[in-house]
Amino acid sequence: MDVSGIVQRLKEFAKLAEVNYGYEIEEIIKLRVEDGERIETLLDLILDCCFDEEVLIIYKKLVKYYYGINEVAAIFYINAYRELYE
């Protein structure tokens, strides 16, 4: 597979992540879920796809929500993003 094929696959993977996890993130926020393990699992799953703008939006949304529940853990995820993408 050439580079353009890999890039296309990564874009497709990111779109799937946005669609599949975006709904769950909205539900967590709407229902005010405070299950740290569930939230951190989602953050871990979508972090690798934050190169995609739409995924980054839902990642930031969930981190911002999580900050109100567990400030230390949310800061960890902010720093994890920075280490990978900045």
N, C-alpha and C positions, 0 to 999 in steps of 0.2 A: 504494500500500500504506500502511495506517495504522500507527501506532506499535506497536500490539499485534501486528500481523502481522510487523513487523520484529523485535520482541522474540522472538516465537515462532521465527522463522527462525534467530536467533542461538542460541537454546537448542538447536535441532536441530543446528546446525553444531557446537556445543560437544560435544554427545553423540556425534556422528560422530568428532570429534577424540579423545575419550576412548576410544571403542571401537577406532578404527583405530590409534592410537599407543600406547595403554596396553599392548597385547600386546607391541609392539616394545620399549617401555621395560622391561618385565619381562624380556624376553630379554636385553637389553643388560646388565642388572644380574646376572641369573642366570649368563650366560656371561662376565661380567667384561670386557666389551668396553671398550677404551680408545681407540677411534677418535674423536678429538675432533671431527672434521668431521661424522661421523654424529650424535654426541650434540648438537652445536650446531645442526645442521639440525633435529633434533626439537624442541629447545628453542625455536628460532625459529618453528617451525610451530604449536606449542601456546600460545605466549605470548599471542597475541591472544584466546585462549579462556579465559584464567585467571579471567574473571569468574564462571565456572562452578566450583562447589566441587569437583566430581569431577575436573575438568581441573586445577585448582590442586593437588590432592593428587598427581597423577602428575607435574606440573611440579616440585613441591618434592622429590619422591622422586628425580627424575633430577638435579636440581641438587645435592642432598645427595650422591648417588653421584659426580657429576662433580667435586665439591669434593675428593675424594680423589685425583683424577687431575690436575686443573688448577685449583688454588685461585683464581688470578687470573680465569680465564674464568668460573668458577662465581659469583664475586662480581659480575662484570659482569651475569650473568643475574638475580641477586638484585636488583641495582640497577635493571635494566630493568623487572622486575616492579613495584618500588616506584614508579618514575616513572609507570607506566601506571595503577596501581590505588590508590595511597595518596594 
